[in-house]
Amino acid sequence: MPVSAVQRHPTITVLHSEDRPPGLVADGIRFATGDTLRDALPGTEVLLVWDFTSDAVRHSWPAADALRWVHTASAGVDRLIFPELLDSPVTLTNSRGVFDAPMAEYVLGLVLAMAKDLPATVAAQLRREWRHRESERVAGTCAVVVGGGPIGRAIARLLAAVGMRVELVGRRASEGVHAAGALPELLARADWLVLAAPLTEATRGVLDAAALAALRPSARVINVGRGALVVEPDLVDALRGGRLAGAALDVFAHEPLPPDSPLWELPGVIVSPHMSGDVLGWREELVEVFADNLARYRAGEPLRNVVDKTLGYVTGGTS
């Protein structure tokens, strides 16, 4: 039976870690952590994955005997794309729209920080060292943004607003968007390579040794998508060898980033703890998205942000 046919109060389970969704009140709600999700799933019709970094849904899936809808409090759904969910009739939705503007602002901030050498300025200040130098202009430079969805488009708009030339790359070509096959040619033009794509089998490892070799040594990489978009050992080699000017990384193959990772200390690298979309009030916005969809679910109306499980992201006019 399709989700749109349901018109009653479902049993809801919320998968959380330390914090719970603020202000979420609903009849029939259960709260579970990764350790208790398997016990909470029997009879659960709606699952809110508030702890979107957890793999507990995959591990607890055999206990899901009544599940019809899974919603994740994130834009990416890669941790939920496993065979059992893919092969099931369960509807999957995400929190698309919450992170677009904050992530675009974060990327612009990183571009300006690297172009204006702000990390070195802060380091010199801590040493009480007066060290004058020249910085770079960003206007007129070329940014290749990989990810043709709402986040990538928001990044492209903001970078273009400060005078940068932006080449947007999506899964397929559309107005203002290059197809993925154009990326190798575009890399040679890039002063900035911004990764903002969802993690799929097509995008996994998109920045590998070959892609890095196509970039100019003066180029910089920014990754706010998923850590696995980058082959980290190849990136480390390029940075160590002086074949890349720098990188700003908000996501990593393993999070938290291990203390012994060379990325912590490599020159020209900015490390941040997966926070590019997390602004004041973001948790409340995530709850609003889920609450709106829950009202739709109860009323038998079509849900928003339905993920195409075969592609791994929401379709609907974007590449």
Residue pairs with C-beta under 8 A, 6 or more apart in sequence:
3 68
3 69
3 91
3 297
3 302
3 303
4 300
4 301
4 302
4 303
5 300
6 45
6 68
6 297
6 298
6 300
7 298
7 299
7 300
8 298
9 27
9 28
9 298
10 28
10 45
10 46
10 68
10 69
10 297
10 298
11 28
11 30
11 43
11 44
11 45
11 46
11 66
12 26
12 28
12 29
12 30
12 44
12 45
12 46
12 47
12 48
12 294
13 29
13 30
13 31
13 32
13 37
13 40
13 41
13 44
13 46
13 47
13 48
14 20
14 21
14 24
14 29
14 30
14 31
14 32
14 47
14 48
14 50
15 32
15 33
15 34
15 37
15 47
15 48
15 49
15 50
15 51
15 54
15 56
15 57
16 31
16 32
16 33
16 50
16 51
17 33
17 34
17 50
17 51
17 53
17 54
19 50
19 283
20 31
20 50
21 48
21 50
21 73
21 283
21 286
21 287
21 290
22 283
22 284
22 287
23 284
23 287
24 48
24 287
24 290
24 291
26 294
30 40
30 44
31 40
32 39
32 40
32 41
33 51
33 56
34 51
34 54
34 55
34 56
35 56
37 56
37 57
37 60
37 63
38 56
38 59
38 60
38 62
38 63
39 63
41 47
41 60
41 63
41 64
41 65
41 67
42 63
42 64
42 65
42 66
43 65
43 66
44 64
44 66
44 67
45 66
45 67
45 68
45 69
46 67
46 68
46 69
46 70
46 71
46 294
46 297
47 57
47 64
47 67
47 69
47 70
47 71
48 71
48 72
48 73
48 290
49 57
49 70
49 71
49 72
49 73
49 74
49 80
50 73
50 286
52 72
52 73
52 74
52 76
52 79
53 79
53 255
54 79
55 79
57 70
57 79
57 80
57 85
58 79
58 80
58 82
58 84
58 85
61 82
61 84
61 85
64 90
67 88
67 90
68 89
68 90
68 91
69 90
69 91
69 92
69 93
69 297
69 303
70 80
70 85
70 90
70 91
70 92
70 93
71 92
71 93
71 94
71 95
71 290
71 293
72 80
72 92
72 93
72 94
72 95
73 95
73 286
73 289
73 290
74 94
74 95
75 94
75 95
75 96
75 98
75 99
75 151
75 198
75 277
76 94
76 198
76 199
76 225
76 226
77 92
77 94
77 198
77 307
77 312
77 313
78 198
78 199
78 200
78 226
78 228
78 312
80 92
81 309
81 312
85 92
85 309
86 309
86 310
91 303
91 306
92 306
92 307
92 309
93 293
93 303
93 304
93 305
93 306
93 307
94 305
94 307
94 313
94 314
95 286
95 289
95 290
95 305
96 149
96 150
96 305
96 314
97 150
97 289
97 305
98 277
98 282
98 285
98 286
98 289
99 151
99 276
99 277
99 282
100 150
100 151
100 153
100 154
101 154
102 276
102 277
102 278
102 279
102 282
103 151
103 154
103 155
103 196
103 224
103 276
103 277
104 151
104 154
104 155
104 157
104 158
105 158
106 224
106 250
106 275
106 276
106 277
107 155
107 158
107 159
107 194
107 196
107 222
107 224
107 276
108 155
108 158
108 159
108 162
110 222
110 248
110 270
111 138
111 143
111 159
111 164
111 192
111 222
112 118
112 138
113 119
113 248
113 270
114 220
114 246
114 248
114 268
114 270
115 135
115 136
115 137
115 138
115 141
116 135
116 136
117 133
117 135
119 270
120 131
120 133
124 130
124 131
138 162
138 163
138 164
139 162
139 163
139 164
140 163
140 164
140 165
141 164
141 165
141 191
141 192
142 164
142 165
142 166
142 167
142 189
142 190
142 191
142 192
143 156
143 159
143 164
143 165
143 166
143 167
143 190
143 191
143 192
143 193
143 194
144 166
144 167
144 169
144 183
144 186
144 187
144 189
144 190
144 192
144 193
144 194
145 152
145 155
145 156
145 159
145 166
145 167
145 168
145 169
145 194
145 196
146 152
146 169
146 183
146 193
146 194
146 195
146 196
146 197
146 203
146 206
146 225
146 229
147 155
147 168
147 169
147 170
147 194
147 195
147 196
147 197
147 198
147 225
148 168
148 169
148 170
148 171
148 174
148 177
148 197
148 318
148 319
149 170
149 196
149 197
149 198
149 313
149 314
149 318
149 319
150 318
151 196
151 224
152 168
152 170
152 194
152 196
152 197
153 168
153 318
155 194
155 196
156 166
156 168
159 166
159 192
159 194
160 166
164 192
167 178
167 186
167 189
167 190
168 176
168 177
168 178
169 177
169 178
169 179
169 180
169 182
169 183
169 186
170 177
170 178
170 179
170 180
170 318
170 319
171 179
171 180
171 202
171 311
171 319
172 179
172 180
172 319
173 179
173 182
173 319
174 318
174 319
177 319
178 186
179 319
180 202
183 206
183 211
184 211
184 214
187 193
187 211
187 214
187 215
188 214
188 215
188 216
190 215
190 216
190 219
191 216
191 218
191 219
191 220
192 219
192 220
192 221
192 222
193 207
193 215
193 219
193 220
193 221
193 222
194 222
194 223
194 224
195 206
195 207
195 221
195 222
195 223
195 224
195 225
195 229
195 230
196 224
196 225
197 203
197 206
197 225
197 226
197 229
198 225
198 226
198 312
198 313
199 225
199 226
199 228
199 229
199 312
200 311
200 312
200 313
203 225
203 226
203 229
204 228
204 229
205 228
205 229
205 230
205 231
206 229
206 230
207 221
207 223
207 229
207 230
207 231
207 234
207 235
208 231
208 234
209 231
209 234
209 237
209 238
212 234
212 235
212 238
212 243
212 244
213 238
213 243
215 221
215 243
215 244
217 242
217 243
217 244
217 245
218 245
219 244
219 245
220 244
220 245
220 246
220 247
220 248
220 268
221 230
221 235
221 244
221 246
221 247
221 248
221 249
222 247
222 248
222 249
223 229
223 230
223 247
223 248
223 249
223 250
223 251
224 250
224 251
224 276
224 277
225 251
226 251
227 249
227 251
227 252
227 253
227 254
227 255
228 253
229 251
230 249
230 253
232 252
232 253
232 263
235 244
235 247
235 263
236 262
236 263
236 266
238 244
239 246
239 247
239 266
239 267
239 268
239 269
240 262
240 266
244 268
245 268
246 267
246 268
246 269
246 270
247 263
247 268
247 269
247 270
248 269
248 270
248 272
249 263
249 269
249 270
249 271
249 272
250 272
250 273
250 274
250 275
250 276
251 274
252 261
252 263
252 274
255 273
255 274
256 273
257 263
257 264
257 271
257 273
263 269
263 271
264 271
289 304
289 305
292 304
293 303
293 304
293 305
296 302
296 303
296 304
297 303
305 314
306 314
307 313
307 314
308 314
308 315
